[in-house]
Amino acid sequence: MKLSKVILLFLVTTLVITAFVVPFGSATAVKSRTIQQQYPEKPPADPFQARLIPRNSKIYIAPIQPEDPTNLKAEGFEHYLAAALRKKKVPVLIVADRTQADFIIEGTANQKDPGWAKKVILQDFRKSTSASMTVTNLRTGVIAYADSSDRSSANRGLRSSAEKLAKYLKRKIEDDAKKS
């Protein structure tokens, strides 16, 4: 008698799960497929050509997200990055409207205060910063460049990481110009 109740309970729960969970799961799968962005052009077959960033390309800097959502000390890193691109004379045009851009810079940033041991033992009061960015071609969807910066004792905080990222982006654009 008890065994038949257990079997009946198992069958009912299986039917309920099948009736409610499977349609929701398939709906989210369909929804996630429709969210994918469509790019107007296909990427070139040559990997080098696909990753080129030409001089004077228009670049939009998206709001940079903090690596840790609870630590908001790195908010506004996109401003440091824009200033660093100007300071390092990176040959790009920064635009304020994404629809006018050829490329988009997206990424994350983080800043941490030194711990008590670092302050007391090492007498080092400098902050640790880390940042990463990707430069994506908005026409083809190809990630043309990606880099990260990790500064354990940054004299100027987030500015140091932004300047490092800008310096290496400039080097990449100049190398692309020489190779093509």
C-alpha positions in Angstrom: 0.0 0.0 0.0 2.7 2.5 0.9 4.8 1.5 -2.1 1.9 2.3 -4.5 1.5 5.8 -2.9 5.3 6.4 -3.3 5.1 5.4 -7.0 2.0 7.5 -7.6 3.7 10.5 -5.9 6.8 10.0 -8.1 4.7 9.9 -11.2 2.7 13.0 -10.3 5.9 15.0 -9.5 7.5 13.8 -12.8 4.4 15.0 -14.8 4.4 18.3 -13.0 8.1 18.9 -13.6 7.7 17.9 -17.3 4.6 20.1 -17.8 6.1 23.2 -16.2 9.9 23.1 -16.3 10.6 21.8 -19.8 8.5 24.5 -21.6 10.2 27.3 -19.6 13.6 25.8 -20.2 13.0 25.7 -24.0 11.6 29.2 -24.0 14.8 30.6 -22.4 16.9 28.7 -24.9 14.9 30.2 -27.7 15.1 33.6 -26.0 18.9 33.4 -25.6 19.3 32.6 -29.3 17.3 35.6 -30.3 19.3 38.0 -28.1 22.5 37.3 -30.1 23.7 40.4 -32.0 23.7 40.2 -35.7 26.7 41.9 -37.4 26.3 43.4 -40.9 29.5 42.0 -42.3 31.2 38.6 -42.3 34.7 38.6 -40.9 37.5 38.2 -43.4 38.9 34.7 -43.9 42.5 35.9 -43.2 42.9 36.1 -39.3 45.4 39.0 -39.6 42.9 41.1 -41.7 40.1 40.3 -39.3 42.0 41.7 -36.3 43.3 44.9 -37.9 42.6 48.2 -36.2 43.3 50.9 -38.8 44.6 54.3 -37.8 41.9 56.9 -37.1 39.3 54.3 -36.4 36.3 55.5 -34.5 36.1 53.9 -31.0 33.3 54.0 -28.5 34.3 53.4 -24.9 31.4 51.5 -23.1 31.0 52.0 -19.3 33.6 49.8 -17.7 32.1 47.4 -15.2 33.7 46.8 -11.7 35.2 43.2 -11.3 33.5 43.0 -7.9 30.0 44.4 -8.0 30.2 45.2 -4.2 33.5 47.2 -4.6 32.6 50.3 -6.6 36.0 52.0 -6.2 36.8 51.5 -9.9 33.6 53.1 -11.3 34.4 55.6 -14.0 37.4 53.8 -15.4 36.3 54.7 -18.9 37.2 58.3 -18.2 40.7 57.3 -17.1 41.0 55.2 -20.3 39.8 58.1 -22.6 42.3 60.4 -21.0 45.1 57.8 -21.3 44.3 57.3 -25.0 44.7 61.1 -25.5 47.8 61.3 -23.3 49.6 58.4 -25.1 48.5 59.8 -28.5 46.8 56.6 -29.6 45.7 57.2 -33.3 42.0 56.7 -32.8 38.9 59.0 -32.7 36.9 58.6 -29.5 33.2 59.0 -30.3 30.3 59.5 -27.8 27.7 57.7 -29.9 28.0 53.9 -30.3 26.2 54.0 -33.7 29.0 56.1 -35.2 31.8 53.8 -34.0 33.8 51.2 -35.9 35.1 49.5 -32.7 33.9 49.3 -29.1 36.1 49.0 -25.9 34.5 47.0 -23.1 36.0 45.7 -20.0 36.3 45.5 -16.2 38.4 47.3 -13.6 39.1 46.9 -9.9 40.9 48.9 -7.2 41.8 47.7 -3.7 43.2 49.6 -0.8 46.4 48.1 0.8 45.9 45.8 3.7 47.2 46.6 7.2 50.2 44.3 6.8 51.3 46.0 3.7 50.9 49.4 5.4 52.6 48.5 8.7 55.4 46.1 7.6 56.2 47.4 4.1 55.2 51.0 4.6 53.5 50.8 1.2 50.2 52.8 1.1 49.7 52.5 -2.7 46.6 50.9 -4.0 46.4 47.7 -6.2 44.6 48.0 -9.5 43.6 45.7 -12.2 41.8 46.3 -15.5 41.0 44.4 -18.7 39.6 45.5 -22.0 38.5 44.1 -25.3 38.3 46.0 -28.6 35.6 44.5 -30.8 34.9 45.3 -34.4 31.2 46.4 -34.5 30.8 45.5 -38.2 32.2 41.9 -38.0 32.0 41.0 -34.3 35.7 40.0 -34.3 37.6 40.8 -31.1 40.5 42.7 -32.6 42.5 43.2 -29.4 42.4 42.3 -25.8 44.7 43.1 -22.9 44.8 43.3 -19.1 46.8 45.3 -16.6 47.5 44.3 -13.0 49.4 46.8 -10.8 50.1 45.6 -7.3 51.4 49.0 -6.1 50.2 51.6 -8.5 51.4 55.1 -7.7 48.5 56.8 -9.5 45.9 54.1 -9.0 43.5 53.4 -11.9 45.4 56.0 -14.0 48.4 53.7 -14.1 46.4 50.7 -15.5 44.6 52.9 -18.0 47.9 54.3 -19.3 49.4 50.8 -19.7 46.3 49.6 -21.7 46.5 52.7 -23.9 50.2 52.3 -24.5 49.9 48.7 -25.7 46.8 49.5 -27.8 48.9 52.2 -29.6 51.7 49.7 -30.2 49.2 47.3 -31.7 47.7 49.9 -34.1 51.2 51.0 -35.2 52.3 47.4 -35.7 49.2 46.8 -37.8 50.0 49.8 -39.9 53.5 48.6 -40.6 52.4 45.1 -41.6 49.6 46.1 -43.9 
